[in-house]
């Protein structure tokens, strides 16, 4: 098997930031919608996951900082209830994402089920998987954390998400997350989904071909 460093085209002594940047670049290069193949795309994802899991060619333990080892991890086995709101609805009503009463207003607005409501998330499920299991067509493209097509705004609650391959720290601090790999770790969450056209996210999008194919008959 090829070394994951070779797959990502980085040196064996690359640090975490270099690996993140290499993954972000490579996964876009080999994406099927950009002329690559499914096999190449999966190989790049697998290489990145192996490195994050601690792969080292010299057998030494990785030096990546994964947080305080003494800090108790949140319960990731719990079911969660997600209250969701479609970002496209905000413009129709003149609402703002930073409105403290946003979800109260949405609850009183008699919106369609696709625009506002609640669903449960099973332990270990991502938001995107749970939404699809409940019949909702939330946007996506790569499903691998390498684009912002599936981005959501986390308003309340907590999500466990691998180090983002595409979102800069400033966006993470604003509450932007990727629904494809974000797993709820609190009992209740409030999220605004379909935020891919928020300012600063346009440059992080991929062609939505997989999404279009998945829902072409809808």
N, C-alpha and C positions, 0 to 999 in steps of 0.2 A: 504493500500500500504506500502511496506517495506520502511524504511528510506533509503535515498540514501547513508548515511554513512554506513549502514549495507551492502548494495549492494557492495560498494567499499572496505568494510572491514577496515574502518578507524574510529577513535574516533570522536565524535561530535565536539571536539575542534581542529580538525586537521587544519593546516594552508594550504595555497594555494600550497606550494611545496609538502607537504605530499599527498594532494589530487591528484595533477598531477602525482606523482609517483605511487600512488595506481591505478589510472585509467590506466596508461601505462601498469602496471603489469596485472591487471584484464582483460583488453580487449584482451590481448594476450592469457591469460589462457582460456577464454571462446570463443575464435574465433572458428567458425565452422571447420576451417581447422586444428585446434589444438585439436579437440575432443569435443568442446563445441557445443552449440545449437544456432540457430538464436535467440531464445527467450532470452537466457542468454546474448548474445552479445548485443541485443537491450536494455535489462534492465540495463546493465552497462553503455551504452552510455547515456540512459535517466537519470540515477542517476548522472552522471557527469554534464550533461547539467543543471539539477535542481540545483546542487550546484553552478555552475558558474552563474546561473541566480539569486542567492541570497538566496536559501533555507537555513534556520537555524532552528534547532529544538526548540530553545528557543525563536524564533520569532524576534531576533535581526537582525539588518542589517549586511551584510557581511563586512569583513574588507579587501577584496581583492582590490588591486590597479589596477584600470582599466584606469589609465592615468589622465591627467588634466581635471577636470570636466568643467573648463572654456574654454578649447580649442575647437574651432569650429571643428566639425567632417567633414571629407571629404565628397564630394557628392558621395554617393554610389548608386545613381539612374541613373547615366549616362551610356550610351553605351560606350563600349571600343573596340578598335581594337588591337588585339594581333598579333604581328609578332613572329613566332615560328621557332625553328631550332632543329632538332633531334640530340641529343648528339652523337649518333653512327656515324654520318657523320664526326665529327671532326677528328677522327682517320684516315678516308679515305684520308683526304686532309692535314693532319698534322697541323690542326688548334688548337689553345689553347683558353680556355674559357675566358681568360683575355685579348685577342686581341681586341683592340679598333675598329678594322676594321672587326671584325668577321661577322657581319650581312651584311656589304657591300660585303664582299667576297662571302657570301652565296647567295646574290641576283644575283651575276654575274656568279654563278656556274651552272645554269640550272639544279637545283635539282628537284626531284620528288615532287609532292604536299604534300605527306606524310612527307617529310623531311624538307621542308621549305615553308613558305607562310604566309598568314594572314587570320584571321577570326574575326568576331564580337562577342562580349559577351553582352548578354542582362543584364539589371540591376538586381543585386542580384544573378546572376549565378556564379558558381564556374568555374575555368578554365577547370576542367575535364568535367563538364557538357556541357560547350560550345563546347569543342573539340568533344565530342561524338555527340552533335547535328549537327555538321558539317561533321559527318561521319568518324572522325579520331579515331583510336584505341590507345589512350594513355594508358600506363600501370597503373594498380591500384591493390589493394588487399582488404584492409579493408573498404575503403571509409569513414573512421571515424577519420582520423588524427592520427592513432595509429601505422603507419608503414611508411616506406620511399619509397614504391614501386611507388608511384605517384609523387615523388619529381621532382621539376623543379628548374632551376637556374634563378633568376630574374636579368636581365641585365639592364633593364631600366623601369621606371614606379613604381607604388606602388600597393600593394595588401593589402586588409584587411583579416587577418587570425586570428582565435582564438588562444589563447596561445597554442603553440605546445605541443602535448602529447608525442612527440618522439624526436624532433630535439633539440639538445643542443644549447645554446646561441651562441657558436662559429660558428655553421653552419648557424644559422639565420643571423649572421653578415656577412657571406660570400655570402648571397643572396639565400640560399637554402630555398625553400618553398614547401608546399604540395598542389598539384593542386586540390585535392578532396575538400578542404574547403577554398581555397584562392579565394577571390572575388576582381576583379579589381576595383580600385577607382580612376584611372586616365584614361584619354581619350586614351592614347597609352601605350602599353607595349611591351617589347622585352623579350622573355624567351627562354631558352634552356630546352627542355623537355626530358624525358627518361634518367635522370641523375642518376638513381638508382645504377649504378655501379661505380659512382665516389668514390674516396678514402674516407673511414670512414663511408660510407653508408651501406655497406654489412651487418653489424650487426643489422641494423634497418629494414631489409626486412622480409616480411611474404611470405609463399608460394603463388604464383600467381594464385591459383586455380579458384577464381571467374573470373579473366580476361580470363583465358584459356577457361572456360565454355562459357563466353560471345562471344568469337570470334572463337569458335571451328569449325564453318562452313566456316570461311573466307579462 
